[in-house]
Amino acid sequence: MNRLIKKTCMILLAIFLILKKFEYKKNRQEYHDLIQNFLLFFVDFDPTKNSGNLQTEEMGKEAYEEAVAGLQKLISEKGDLKAAAAEKVRRLTKELAGATEKWAVQKPVFDPVGKILTGFNHFKKEKYEKDSALFAKLAKGQSPKFMVFACSDSRVCPSHILNFQPGEAFVVRNIANMVPPFDKTKYSGVGAAVEYAVVHLKVENILVMGHSCCGGIKGLMSIPDDGTNKSDFIEDWVKICSTAKAKVQAECSNLDFNEQCTRLEKEAVNVSLGNLLSYPFVREAVVKRTLLLKGAHYDFVKGTFDLWDLNSNIVKF
């Protein structure tokens, strides 16, 4: 929509310059009526408001059509326009008419604010108001049994996949669901989350969940052997699981790239589980058997879910 408006402004400016150059003074009233049609459109239509309002869109369409009609009338009646000028106006009029046709077939503009408000209203009506006791309890604090590391990928929300309810899971999401090793100077955001979950919330389970078609894993597999980076952050982040990549390349060299990526999606989870044990408070809780570490892989193409522990005991669903 913004492109269409900018394009119309440019066309309007071009027409203005043509008419100014070729002495439009004899037909000032027609000229000003034409300009007023454009101005009314831009004053009445705000692309940041009522983007889903059909009435507003129809008004904009009518303003376009009226402007085109005015230009055509000007060309037919203004006989003293030189041929070159008239031809330029005709060309610009045709271009503006094309913009009008695009308007007519344009898809509805996505309304992010409307989507957010609709989503919240649905949540409030269907969950918050129907389970007021739960949210009254959560207002006093949280005691989740799970900490979950999941990918930021929009297709793999752990609360949907595992049916976690509010208060049941403390979730960290990042590229390729990776857990870096303990390091006070790097990746402190992840370290703080792990420490808070284990030391303060006393979670009893940490789940690292990989998934199919992971872009972060494909990125890791695609890093050149010389280690050169093409981005500011992504390669440096996914290199956390570079040892998993080396293992897959050594053991699965006979597989094609996509199959190697699938293997790496699971092997990277194992590296993250090992990295969790580098956190002193995690290792202590595991030794005391107050904390369990588990890996998982969700395949949204096949609709399957694999779950395993540190001993590689796999349960398939």
Buried (B, 14 or more C-beta within 10 A) or exposed (E): BEEBBEBBEEBBEBBBEBBEEBEBEEBEEBBEBBBEBBEBBBEEBEEEEBBEEEEBBEBBBEBBBBBBBBBBEBBEEBEEBEEEBBEBBEEBBEBBBEBBEEBEEEEEEEBEEEEEEEEEEEEEEEBEEEBEEBEEBBEEEEEBBBBBBBBBBEEBBBBEBBEBEBBBBBBBBBBBBBBBBBEEEEBEEBBEBBBEBBBEBEBBBBBBBBBBBBBBBBBBBEBEEEEEEEEEEBBEBBBBBBBBBEBBBEEBEEBEEEEBBBBBBBBBBBBBBBBBBEBEBBBEBBEEEEBBBBBBBBBBEEEEBBBBEBEEEEEEE
